[in-house]
Amino acid sequence: MDRTLILKMIFVLGFLVTLVLSFFYSIMLIVPLLIGIFVFSCFFTLKQLAELTWFMLAIASFFGSILSIPGLESLFLYRLLLPVQITLFLLTWDDWSWMSKRTRTMLLFLVGWLASALITIIWTEYQGIAFRNVYFMIEAIYLLFTAIYYLKADKKIEWLVTITSGVMAVNIGIGLYEINTGLHLSKSGLTDVIGNAQFLPSGIFFNPNDLASFLALFLPIILVYMHSRTIIGSLYKGLLVIGAVYIIIETQSRIAFVLILVILFLLLLRYSWRWGALALLCIPFVLQLPGMQDTINQVNQTYTDKTNSTDLRLDITNYTWQTAKESYFMGVGPGNVQIELAKYFPAEEQNNDGAVSVHNFLLEVLANYGLLSLLFLLAFLFYLFYRSWRYWLENKEKKVKYLIPLLITLAFPFIAFASSTTLEKSYIWISFGIVLAILNQYDKRMETKDETI
């Protein structure tokens, strides 16, 4: 028998045996991962491997600790891929020619945001928490930076968006299962909840708000950037829209519900004002359908039965503002305001780390990192909004895809209120990365055009 064939058979059998053993000995799961990386390296160049691992990293970030090694919940696929991807990125780094001048300006604002936050570590009380918080800041900036680098063409964005649509379909499926059974994935924060809240969907995320925010951010991107030239493709998109809106309603996330309705209406209006007008005219008839009464009741409940939640968030906002003033707007240090808030609230309002989430990212930045850091972040957001607005105005064709950066940028402040911990939500930064990649592509084309004139 050919020696090469024997070696291939031994390799495949060894890989399968190791994979089976990993179900009994958790640590063995690392071996197939390393073997897989080695095999990929034989078929791809280092640059292609770096790009492939980034796409895997982006998708793995949505699942978080769900893709963890059994018994080692802190060691999950995203955490394993991150150092590998960083290493490959550094090894295949080219130069700065792929980044436009305007994109560099926006990233400099983020560097200022990070640098001013690092200064506050000098006087922070809980330095361990501070370093952990700064790590998430660096991770968020890295996701933005590398998204621009790897999504240099619309085709690459389409690949990412198409895969993400599968993640969305999985979340909708899990959400429907949760609504009907009251059962959740083990990593969900609703596993021990009883009563009506037990039937709220959280999908692969920790809580319902995160699921609703993910759906609201990525549904418009998927609708615009995922091609559907066949009837099956169009039907798939339609089912995603219906499923996503229904799941958002069931999460009882008020901000995400209003946000997704406004975004979908604007997209429809931009696609065809006739279809937009027809949609408005059809609303009264749709609301009269037999199956709509339960949905209407659910929406009413979302906006009328959450007085306690609203009061709690107002109290959190007041105490966060008080903490920011007591620090003379210099910041109490990265991640420390969440610990400070725990002094004002009972244990049942705190998370597993004994902290209280701010539910207002901009106010959280002010209290944690100080006024200077907030100004850098606001400069980034306002410049991003300006670039998105110009991107829409400068494209005379006014295709729907030119509206996406503006919609996502405008959605961010609202998502920052809905989500408990914006900084640690990688899906938010990846959506921002897609927006920056779109704008960077356009700016590079304009710069190249100006140079040839």
N, C-alpha and C positions, 0 to 999 in steps of 0.2 A: 504493500500500500504506500502511496505517496507520503513522504515525510511531512510535507506542508499540510496535507489534509489531516494527518494524525494530530499535529499540533493545534489545528483549528478545532478539531473535535474535543481535544483535552481542554482547550480554553473555554469552549461553550459549556461543556459539562461542569467544569470548575466554577464558572459563573453561576450556573443554575443551582448547583449544590450550595454555594455561598449564599445565594438569594433565599433558598429554603431555610438554611441555618439561621438567617437573620431574623426569622419569625420567632425563633426560640431564644436566640442570643442577640439582643438588640444592637449591641455595639458592632456586630458583623455587617450591619446594613451599610456601614461606611465603605466596606471593601467593594461591593458592586458599584458604588458611586465612583470610587477611584478607578476601577477597571473600566467603567463606562467612559470616563474622561480620557483614559489612555487610548481606548478604541477610537473615540471621536478624533483624537489628535492624529491618528493614522490616516483618516479619510479627509480631514479638513486642514487648511493652513491655519497658522496661529491666529491670523486676523479673523478668519471665518469662525474659528472656535470662540474667540472673544465675543464676536457678535452674537453667536448662537447662545452662549452662556448668559449674555445680557437679556435676551428675550426670555430665556428660562427663568432668570432672576426676577424679571418684571411679573411674569405670571405667578411664580412661587410666592411673591410678596402679597398677592391677594389672599392666599390660603393661610399664611402665617404659620402658627404652631400646629395647625391641623395636619400638615405634612411633616410631623416630627417623628423621631425615632421612638418607638414604644418604650416607655420607662424613662426616656430622656427628653421630656417635653420642651426643655430649653434649647435642644439641639434639633432644629428643623431645617428643611431644605433651603429656605431663603438664607438662613445664617451660614449654612455650609457653602452655598454658591457665592455669597458675597465676597469673601477673601479670594476665592478662585477667580472671580470676574475682575476684581481690582488688579490682581497680578497680571492677568492676560491683557487688560486694558493698558497698563503701564508698559508692558512688553511690546505692544503693537501701536503705541502712541505715535502719531505722525507729527503734526505741527498745529498751529492755530489758524491755518488758512481756511478751514471748513466753517469757522465761526464768524459771523458778521460783526461789524463794529457796534451796532445797536445791541446785539445779544451780549457782547462782552460788557457793555455798560450795565445791563440788567443783572448780570452775574456779579459784577463788582458791588452792586447794592446788597446782594445777598452775602458777599464776603464781609461787608461792613456790618451787616446784621449779626453775623457770627462773631466777628472780632469784638464788637461792643458787648456781646453777651459773655465772651470769655473774660473780659475785664472784671465783671461782677463776681467771678469765682473768688476773687481776693477777699471779699468781705462776707461771702455767703456762710450760712450757719451749717448747712448739711452738704458738705463737699462731695460725698459719694453720690448723692442724688443729682448734684450739679453736673458732675462729669457724665453721668448716664444721660442726662437731658441734652448736653452738648453733643454727645455721640449721635443722638437722633437728628440734631440739626445738621451735622456733617453728612449723615446718611441721606437726608432729604435733599441737600444741595448736590450730592453725588448722583442721585437718581435724576435730578433735573439736568445736570451737566452731561451725563452719559446718554440721556434720552435725545438730546440735541445731536450728540456725536453719532449715534447709531441710527437715528431716524432721519437720514439726510435726503431721503426721497419719499414721495407719496406711496410708492410700492411697499416700503418698509413699514410705514404707518398702517397701511391696509393689512399687512400680515399680523401686526400686533393687535389691531382692532378686531380682526376676524377670530383670532384665538380668544381674545377677551369676550367676544360674544358667546363663546362656549362656556366661559366662566359665569357669565350672566345667566345663561340657560340653566346651569347647574344650581345657581342660587335661587332661581325662580322655582325649580323643581323641589329643592330642599324646603323653601319657604312654604310652598303648598302643602308639603308633608307636615310641617310644623303646625300650620294653621288647623289642619284636620285632626291631628293626633295629640298636639301639646307636647310632643317629644322633640328634643333638640340634640345637636351634635355635642360631644363631651366638652368641647372648648367654648361652648356658648355660655354667656352669663345668665341664661334663663333656665339652666338645668334644674335648679333647686326652687324655682319660682312656682307658686301655686295661685289659683284664681284665674281671672281673665287674662292677666299678663302672661300666663303660661302658654297661651295660644298665639302670642305675637311671634312673627318670624324674625330670625336673625341670620339665616343662611350659614355661610362659612365664617361670618364675622362674630364679634363678641356680643354686640347688642343690636337692636332693631334700627337705631339711628344710623349706625355705620352701614348697614345693608341698604337703607333708603338713600343715603348719600352716594354710595357707590352706584346705584342704579340711576340716580338723577344726573350724575356726572358723565357716565359712560354711555348711556342710551343715545343721546344726541350724536356723539362721536361715532358710534356704531352705525346709526341710521344713515349718516352722511358718507362715511369712509369705507364701509363694507359694501362691495358691489353685489347687486342682486339682479343679474340679467335674465334669470329664469323665474317661472311662476313659483317654484319651490323656494327660491331665495327670497322673493317678495313675501311669500306666506310666512317664512321663518322670521323676517323682520316684523311683520304684523303681529305674530304671536309674542315676540319679545316685547313689543309696545304694550299689548294688552296685559301680559303677565307682569311686566315691570310696574305699570301703573297700579294694578291690583295689589301687588305685594307692598308697594309704597303706602297705599291706603291702609293696609292691614298692619303696617308697622306703627301707625298712629304718629308718624313724623310730620308735623304740621308744615314745617319749613320745606321739606323735600317734596311734599304733595303740591304745594302752591308752585314751587320752582319747576317741577316737571311739567305741570300743566302749561305754565307760561312759555317754557322752552319749546314744547311740542307745538303750541299754537304759532309761535314765531317762525319755526321751521316750516310749518304747513303754509303759513301766510307768505313766506319768502318763496316757497316752491310754486305756489299759485294762489293769488288773492281770491280767486273764485272758490277754490277748495277751502280756504280759510273762512270765507263768508258762509259757505255751505255747512261747515262744521258748527259754526255758531247757531245757524238756523235749526240744525238737527238736535241741538242739546235738549230742548224741551221734550221732543219726541222720545229721545233715548232715556231720559229720566222717568218716563212713564212705563217703560218696559217692566214686566213682572219681576224679573230677577234683580232689578236695580234698587228696590226698596231697602234691602239689607245693606247694600253699599252706601246708600244715602244715610242710613242710620249710623253706619260706621264712621262716616265723615263727620256727621253731627257730633258723635261721641268724642271724636278726636279733638274738636274745637271747643267743646263745652264741659267735658269731664276731666280736664287736666289742670284744674285750678291749683292744686297742691304743687304740681310740677312747676307751674309758672311762678308761684310764690317762692319756691325753693331757688329757682334760677335767679330771681330778683335779689334774694338774700345773698346768694353767692356773688353776684355782680357788685352789690354794695360793699361787702367785706373785702372783695378783691381791690376795689377802688380805694378803700380805706387803707389797705396794706400798701398800695402803690404810693399814696400820699405820705404815709409814715416813713417810707424809705426815701422821701424827697425826690421821688421819680427817678432814682438811681438804680432801682431794682433790688430785690432781696436775693437774687442769685438764681441761676437756671434750675427750674423744677421746684424751687423752694416755696413758691406761693401756694402750691397745692398742699404742702405740709402745714403752712400757716393757717390755711382755711380750716383744717381739721380741728383747730382749737375752738371753732365756733359752731361745729355741727356734731351731732351724736354719732355713735359708731355705725348705725344702720345707714347713714348717708355717706359713709366713707367707703372707698374701694378696698381691695385686699391689701394694699400697701399702706393703709391708714392715711390716705390722702383724699382730697375732694377735687374733682375736675371743675375747671372754671367755666366750660361751655361757652367761651368767648375768646377766640384765639388772639385777637388784637389786644384785648385787655390783659390777657395772660402774658403776652410779650411785654407790655408796659410794666406789669407788676414784677415779672421775673427778671427781665434784662434791662429795664430802664427806658427812659424817653428816647435816648439816642438810638438805641436798637430799634425801637418802634418806628422812628423816622426813616431809618434805612429800609425797613420792611415796607412802609407806606410808599416810599420813593419807588421801590421795585414794583409794587402793585399798581401805582398810578401810571408809571411808565409802560407797564405791560398793557394796561387798559388803553393808553394812548396809541401804542403800536397796533393793538387789535382793532381799534376804531379806524386808524389810518389804512390798515390792511383791507378793511371792508369798503372804505370810501374810494381807495385808489384802484380797485378792481372794477372796471366798468361793466363787466359781464354780470356781476352781482349774483354769482352762483351760490347755492346754499352753503357750500363748504367754506366760503369766505366769511361766513357768519359764526362758525364754530369757535374760533379764538375769543371773540367778543362775548359769546354766551357763557363759555367756561370761566372767563375772567370775572364776569359779573356775578356768576354763581358762587364764586369762592367765599365772599363775605357771609353769605347765607349758610353755606355748608360749614363754615367756621363756627357758626352759632349752633348748628344742629349736632355736629360731632363733639364728643366729649374731650378727646385729646387729638387735635388736628396734627400736631407735630409727629406723632407716631403712626399716622395713617398713611402708609406708602401709596395707596391708590390715589390719594389726593395729589401727591407730588408727581406721580406718573402722568396723571391727566394734565397737570401744569407742564410737565416735560413735553407732552405731545403738542401743546399749544406753542411752547417756545420753539420746538422743532419746525412747526409749520411757518412761524414768523421768520425763523432763521433762514429757511429755504427761500422765502420770498425776498428777504433783504440781500442774500447772497446773489440772487438773480439780478436785482437792481444794481448792486455794486459792480457786478461783471458788465452789465449793460452800460453803466456810466463810464467804465474804463475803456470800452470799445468805441465810444463816441469821440 
